[in-house]
Amino acid sequence: MKLNKILCPIDFSEYSEKAVSYAKELAKTFNSKLYIMHVIYEPAEFTGFYVPHISFDKIKTEIKSGAQKLMDDFISKNLKDFSNYEVIVTLGDPAEEIVKFSDEKEIDLIVIGSQGKKGLEKVVFGSTAEKVVKRANCPVMCIKPSRE
């Protein structure tokens, strides 16, 4: 089994920190390149509305800039002892963007944190990790929250 490229999508949560820890150790073990990706959820249904005095392009730019700052902080905290990585911050539907990126880059493994949503919360918000598992063309390792 070769793991030349590992993708670890994050949302800056504690679950992401745990997933990055696993992904980093796998990347070290297999001498892999690690891709750390954050997808800013972009609800397409709002882009057709006219709202005076508000520029959606400006808002997107500011949101992406803020996410990049969070990413920089996340990387400095979680990858200080690792250098073979690339950072991606993009907009879109998280599951779709993760799968699309993994296909384009021919990713060998996706390591993703799962928040362990259940019941109504899962029905309402869905699960990005679950969607990625179902749609990805490569193996997906889900890192679940610890049992307390």
One Martini backbone bead per residue (centre of mass of N, CA, C, O) as a GRO file, in nm:
protein
  148
    1MET     BB    1   0.095   0.037   0.024
    2LYS     BB    2   0.031   0.370  -0.084
    3LEU     BB    3   0.106   0.710   0.069
    4ASN     BB    4   0.164   1.000  -0.092
    5LYS     BB    5  -0.140   1.121  -0.041
    6ILE     BB    6  -0.285   1.337   0.209
    7LEU     BB    7  -0.610   1.423   0.329
    8CYS     BB    8  -0.713   1.704   0.558
    9PRO     BB    9  -0.998   1.805   0.662
   10ILE     BB   10  -1.112   2.120   0.813
   11ASP     BB   11  -1.288   2.322   1.101
   12PHE     BB   12  -1.118   2.398   1.378
   13SER     BB   13  -1.166   2.174   1.559
   14GLU     BB   14  -1.099   1.921   1.775
   15TYR     BB   15  -1.138   1.708   1.548
   16SER     BB   16  -0.919   1.823   1.364
   17GLU     BB   17  -0.678   1.786   1.550
   18LYS     BB   18  -0.701   1.480   1.560
   19ALA     BB   19  -0.681   1.426   1.254
   20VAL     BB   20  -0.404   1.564   1.210
   21SER     BB   21  -0.246   1.379   1.391
   22TYR     BB   22  -0.289   1.126   1.222
   23ALA     BB   23  -0.197   1.236   0.944
   24LYS     BB   24   0.091   1.311   1.030
   25GLU     BB   25   0.185   1.027   1.115
   26LEU     BB   26   0.136   0.898   0.841
   27ALA     BB   27   0.319   1.086   0.676
   28LYS     BB   28   0.576   1.011   0.824
   29THR     BB   29   0.571   0.700   0.782
   30PHE     BB   30   0.517   0.738   0.442
   31ASN     BB   31   0.629   0.995   0.316
   32SER     BB   32   0.402   1.219   0.286
   33LYS     BB   33   0.179   1.428   0.153
   34LEU     BB   34   0.006   1.704   0.308
   35TYR     BB   35  -0.335   1.803   0.302
   36ILE     BB   36  -0.484   2.108   0.407
   37MET     BB   37  -0.844   2.159   0.437
   38HIS     BB   38  -1.069   2.440   0.382
   39VAL     BB   39  -1.427   2.480   0.372
   40ILE     BB   40  -1.636   2.728   0.277
   41TYR     BB   41  -1.951   2.768   0.316
   42GLU     BB   42  -2.162   2.808   0.014
   43PRO     BB   43  -2.466   2.937  -0.035
   44ALA     BB   44  -2.611   2.949  -0.344
   45GLU     BB   45  -2.901   3.077  -0.284
   46PHE     BB   46  -2.775   3.382  -0.220
   47THR     BB   47  -2.645   3.486  -0.502
   48GLY     BB   48  -2.937   3.595  -0.638
   49PHE     BB   49  -2.957   3.823  -0.450
   50TYR     BB   50  -3.061   4.152  -0.382
   51VAL     BB   51  -2.836   4.371  -0.200
   52PRO     BB   52  -2.795   4.663  -0.092
   53HIS     BB   53  -2.460   4.760  -0.019
   54ILE     BB   54  -2.370   4.458  -0.094
   55SER     BB   55  -2.078   4.259  -0.138
   56PHE     BB   56  -2.020   3.934  -0.194
   57ASP     BB   57  -1.725   3.947  -0.279
   58LYS     BB   58  -1.626   4.091  -0.024
   59ILE     BB   59  -1.723   3.886   0.179
   60LYS     BB   60  -1.564   3.645   0.069
   61THR     BB   61  -1.286   3.772   0.107
   62GLU     BB   62  -1.309   3.809   0.416
   63ILE     BB   63  -1.364   3.515   0.489
   64LYS     BB   64  -1.108   3.398   0.360
   65SER     BB   65  -0.910   3.564   0.528
   66GLY     BB   66  -1.003   3.453   0.804
   67ALA     BB   67  -0.948   3.154   0.738
   68GLN     BB   68  -0.644   3.189   0.686
   69LYS     BB   69  -0.578   3.276   0.973
   70LEU     BB   70  -0.679   3.020   1.110
   71MET     BB   71  -0.489   2.834   0.953
   72ASP     BB   72  -0.222   2.949   1.050
   73ASP     BB   73  -0.275   2.885   1.349
   74PHE     BB   74  -0.325   2.581   1.316
   75ILE     BB   75  -0.050   2.510   1.191
   76SER     BB   76   0.137   2.622   1.417
   77LYS     BB   77   0.013   2.421   1.631
   78ASN     BB   78   0.003   2.122   1.450
   79LEU     BB   79   0.285   2.159   1.235
   80LYS     BB   80   0.578   2.230   1.361
   81ASP     BB   81   0.707   1.913   1.299
   82PHE     BB   82   0.613   1.977   0.989
   83SER     BB   83   0.666   2.027   0.611
   84ASN     BB   84   0.489   1.822   0.416
   85TYR     BB   85   0.278   2.069   0.310
   86GLU     BB   86  -0.057   2.182   0.211
   87VAL     BB   87  -0.271   2.463   0.165
   88ILE     BB   88  -0.641   2.486   0.165
   89VAL     BB   89  -0.868   2.756   0.068
   90THR     BB   90  -1.223   2.735   0.017
   91LEU     BB   91  -1.524   2.737  -0.169
   92GLY     BB   92  -1.827   2.556  -0.072
   93ASP     BB   93  -1.905   2.234  -0.065
   94PRO     BB   94  -1.737   2.035   0.129
   95ALA     BB   95  -1.776   1.750   0.008
   96GLU     BB   96  -1.734   1.826  -0.290
   97GLU     BB   97  -1.448   1.956  -0.261
   98ILE     BB   98  -1.302   1.714  -0.142
   99VAL     BB   99  -1.356   1.514  -0.373
  100LYS     BB  100  -1.247   1.683  -0.604
  101PHE     BB  101  -0.958   1.714  -0.494
  102SER     BB  102  -0.891   1.410  -0.465
  103ASP     BB  103  -0.914   1.355  -0.769
  104GLU     BB  104  -0.715   1.569  -0.887
  105LYS     BB  105  -0.466   1.466  -0.680
  106GLU     BB  106  -0.468   1.166  -0.615
  107ILE     BB  107  -0.560   1.059  -0.348
  108ASP     BB  108  -0.499   0.796  -0.104
  109LEU     BB  109  -0.604   0.962   0.165
  110ILE     BB  110  -0.863   1.033   0.398
  111VAL     BB  111  -0.862   1.249   0.688
  112ILE     BB  112  -1.148   1.267   0.910
  113GLY     BB  113  -1.349   1.433   1.111
  114SER     BB  114  -1.597   1.343   1.361
  115GLN     BB  115  -1.870   1.465   1.558
  116GLY     BB  116  -2.112   1.265   1.614
  117LYS     BB  117  -2.378   1.301   1.501
  118LYS     BB  118  -2.728   1.299   1.602
  119GLY     BB  119  -3.022   1.279   1.490
  120LEU     BB  120  -3.145   1.585   1.426
  121GLU     BB  121  -2.870   1.712   1.366
  122LYS     BB  122  -2.808   1.523   1.126
  123VAL     BB  123  -3.058   1.583   0.956
  124VAL     BB  124  -3.014   1.892   0.930
  125PHE     BB  125  -2.679   1.901   0.873
  126GLY     BB  126  -2.535   1.659   0.848
  127SER     BB  127  -2.241   1.480   0.701
  128THR     BB  128  -1.945   1.521   0.570
  129ALA     BB  129  -1.806   1.254   0.627
  130GLU     BB  130  -2.028   1.073   0.507
  131LYS     BB  131  -2.019   1.190   0.220
  132VAL     BB  132  -1.722   1.123   0.166
  133VAL     BB  133  -1.737   0.820   0.202
  134LYS     BB  134  -1.949   0.778  -0.034
  135ARG     BB  135  -1.779   0.955  -0.276
  136ALA     BB  136  -1.509   0.854  -0.261
  137ASN     BB  137  -1.211   0.712  -0.448
  138CYS     BB  138  -1.096   0.666  -0.160
  139PRO     BB  139  -0.987   0.622   0.128
  140VAL     BB  140  -1.147   0.662   0.460
  141MET     BB  141  -1.065   0.824   0.767
  142CYS     BB  142  -1.239   0.821   1.069
  143ILE     BB  143  -1.240   1.054   1.337
  144LYS     BB  144  -1.354   1.011   1.639
  145PRO     BB  145  -1.472   1.081   1.919
  146SER     BB  146  -1.427   1.053   2.231
  147ARG     BB  147  -1.498   0.872   2.497
  148GLU     BB  148  -1.652   0.977   2.818
   0.00000   0.00000   0.00000
